[in-house]
Amino acid sequence: NRVKTDENLTSLTKEVEKLQTANEQLLQNNEVLRKELKSLSETLTGLQLSSKPTSTFTPPPPPPLPPSVPPTSTIPPPPPPPMPGILAPPPPPMPSLFPNTPKTPSFTPNTSNSTRKCSTPLTEGRPCITVDDLLKVTLKKAPQNSK
């Protein structure tokens, strides 16, 4: 039992060392990305200032970059927030899949010859179905009849 415990401890120690190495690499990559983001932000600000000198709108300054975290820390820093000036505006909402079409006055449904078997009206009181509604639906495979 002692041997098994020692093997587990050795295995866990190696895993922790791998995680520490990966964490150090992530911190180094994070620092490189911070510098690149700062450079891009400065370039973007310079381009905005040079291309629109008469504009009255000034973009908000980029958020200050948090100080660099030393590699000995075990908790990685949170990712920087996205820059609000760079993101594209959200797409316009999708139109309804079933637009309301006016009924033609020449068509009058004959209820006595109708082949419908339910008494629910077709359009009265039903909400419009949106794309979001359709995306929420989980489709299930129909049961197969075995003969």
N, C-alpha and C positions, 0 to 999 in steps of 0.2 A: 504494500500500500504506500509505503514511503517512496519507493521508486516511481510509482505512478504520479504521486504528488510532485516530485522533483521534475518529472518530464513535463507535467502541466505548467509548472512554474517557469521552466525554461522556455516553453513554447509561448507562454504569455509575455515573457520578457522580450522575446524576439519580436512579437507583434507590436508591443509598445514602442520598441526601437524603430520599427518600420513606420509607425504612426508619427513619431517625433520627426523622423527624416522627411516624411511627406508634409508635415506641418511646416517645417523650415522652408521647404521648397515653395509651398503655397505663400508663405510670408514674403519670400523673395519675389515671387511672381506678382504678388499684390503690390509691392513697392514699385516694381517696374510699371505696372498698370496705372498706379497713382501718378507717377511722373508723366506717363504718356497722356493720361486724362488731363492733367494740368496743362501740358503743352498744347493739346488740342483745344482746350477751353480758351487759352490765351490767343491761339490762332483764330478761333471763331470770333472772339471779342474784337480782335484787330480787324478781321474782315467785315464784321458788322459795322464797326465805326468808320471804316474807309468807304464802304459801299453806300451807306445811308447817312451822310452827315446832316441832311436837312430834316430827318425824321424826328418827331417829338417823342416817340416811344423808345424807351431804353429798356433793354432786357434786364431782368434781375441779375445781380452778380452771382457767379457760381458759388455753391455752398463751400465753406472752408473745409479743406481736407483735414481729417483728424490726424494727430501726430502718429508717426510711425511706431509700431508696436515692436518691442525687442523680441528676438527669436526665442528667448527663454520663457516667454509667456505660454501658458497652456491653452488659453482661450483665444481663438482667432477673432480679429476685429470684425464688426458687422460690415456688410458691403455698403459702399457709399450710396446715398439716395440717387435716383435717376434725375438727370438735369431736366427741369421743366421746359426750357427753351428749345431743346433738341427734339423732343417727342412730337410726332405728328398728331393732329387732332383725331379724336375717335371718328370712325366712319359714321355716316348718317344712318338712322335706324332703317331697317328693312321695311318695305311696304308690306301690307297684309297680303297673304297668298291668295285670298279669295276676295277680290274687290266686290263691293256692292253693285250689282248690275240692276238696272231698272227692269221691272217686269213688263212684258209686252201686253197691252190691253186685249189683244186678240186671243191670248191663251188663258183659258179658264179651266182649272183642273176639275175633272168630273170625279167626284168622290165615290160614286157607285161603281164605276168601272176601274177604279184604282187597283193596282196590283200590290201596293204597299200593305204590309200586314201589321204595322205598328201605328199607334194613334198619335205619335209625337209629331207636331208640325215641323216642316222642313227648315224654315228659317226663323220663325218667330221665337224670340227669347233666347236664341243660341248666341253665345259669345263668338267673336271672330277668332279663328285659329291663327296664331302667330308662329313665326319660325322658332322662337324660343320654346313654345309649347311642343312643337314637333321634336325639337332636340332633346326634350326631357323624357320623351316616351322611350321605353325599352321594348324593343321588338323581341317576340318569343317565337320559336319555331313551332309550327302547327303540328299537332300530334299525328303520327302516321297510323293509318288503319292497316292492321296486319290481317290478311285473309288466308 
